[in-house]
Amino acid sequence: MNPRPPRPRLKPAVLLYLALDLVGMVLFASGVLWFAQGRTLFISSYPTSVFEAGVALVGGLLLMIWSAARILRVLFLSRPGGKDGRPGR
């Protein structure tokens, strides 16, 4: 039996990127809900127009993609044998 490789440790940077990913999901969902049903998700005054809903949708999508890429980057670089070849810190 081969031993399983150690799991990566949860770093503060990953928590920050997870929080940003959650914000992106909420923005995206707000924009989608406004386009689909014409109502808001959490805040009753946002979005109130097609422009605001579009900004929320696109901005949320971009924030989700960016933060997910950063999470993967941090996890990849922290694994044993990552980019620098040193064991994870």
C-alpha positions as CSV (number, residue, x, y, z in Angstrom):
1,M,0.0,0.0,0.0
2,N,1.2,3.5,-0.9
3,P,0.7,6.1,1.8
4,R,-1.5,8.9,0.8
5,P,0.2,12.3,0.1
6,P,-0.3,14.9,2.8
7,R,-3.3,17.2,2.4
8,P,-2.5,20.8,1.8
9,R,-2.9,23.1,4.8
10,L,-5.6,25.8,4.7
11,K,-3.8,29.1,4.5
12,P,-5.1,32.6,5.2
13,A,-4.8,33.5,1.5
14,V,-7.1,30.6,0.6
15,L,-9.7,31.8,3.1
16,L,-9.5,35.3,1.6
17,Y,-10.0,33.9,-1.9
18,L,-12.8,31.8,-0.8
19,A,-14.5,34.8,0.7
20,L,-14.1,36.7,-2.6
21,D,-15.4,33.7,-4.5
22,L,-18.5,33.8,-2.2
23,V,-19.0,37.5,-3.0
24,G,-18.7,36.8,-6.7
25,M,-21.3,34.1,-6.4
26,V,-23.8,36.4,-4.6
27,L,-23.2,39.2,-7.2
28,F,-23.7,36.7,-10.1
29,A,-26.8,35.3,-8.5
30,S,-28.2,38.8,-8.0
31,G,-27.7,39.7,-11.6
32,V,-29.2,36.4,-12.9
33,L,-32.2,36.7,-10.6
34,W,-32.9,40.2,-11.7
35,F,-32.8,39.2,-15.3
36,A,-34.8,36.0,-14.8
37,Q,-37.5,37.4,-12.5
38,G,-37.0,41.1,-12.2
39,R,-36.4,41.0,-8.4
40,T,-33.5,41.4,-6.1
41,L,-31.7,38.7,-4.1
42,F,-30.7,40.3,-0.7
43,I,-30.5,44.0,-1.0
44,S,-33.9,45.5,-2.1
45,S,-32.2,48.4,-3.9
46,Y,-29.6,46.5,-5.9
47,P,-29.8,45.9,-8.8
48,T,-32.5,48.2,-10.0
49,S,-31.7,48.5,-13.7
50,V,-30.5,46.4,-16.6
51,F,-27.1,48.1,-16.4
52,E,-26.7,47.3,-12.7
53,A,-27.8,43.7,-13.2
54,G,-25.3,43.3,-16.1
55,V,-22.5,44.7,-14.0
56,A,-23.4,42.4,-11.1
57,L,-23.6,39.4,-13.4
58,V,-20.3,40.0,-15.3
59,G,-18.4,41.3,-12.3
60,G,-19.5,38.3,-10.2
61,L,-18.5,35.9,-12.9
62,L,-15.1,37.5,-13.3
63,L,-14.5,37.6,-9.5
64,M,-15.5,33.9,-9.3
65,I,-13.1,32.9,-12.1
66,W,-10.2,35.0,-10.7
67,S,-10.6,33.8,-7.1
68,A,-10.9,30.1,-8.2
69,A,-7.7,30.5,-10.2
70,R,-5.9,32.0,-7.2
71,I,-7.2,29.2,-4.9
72,L,-5.8,26.6,-7.3
73,R,-2.5,28.5,-7.6
74,V,-2.0,28.7,-3.9
75,L,-2.9,25.0,-3.4
76,F,-0.6,24.0,-6.3
77,L,2.3,25.9,-5.1
78,S,1.9,24.7,-1.5
79,R,2.0,21.0,-2.4
80,P,5.2,19.0,-2.0
81,G,7.1,19.3,-5.2
82,G,5.3,22.5,-6.2
83,K,6.9,25.1,-8.5
84,D,9.8,25.7,-6.3
85,G,10.4,22.0,-5.6
86,R,10.5,22.4,-1.9
87,P,8.1,20.7,0.5
88,G,4.9,22.6,1.2
89,R,5.0,25.2,4.0
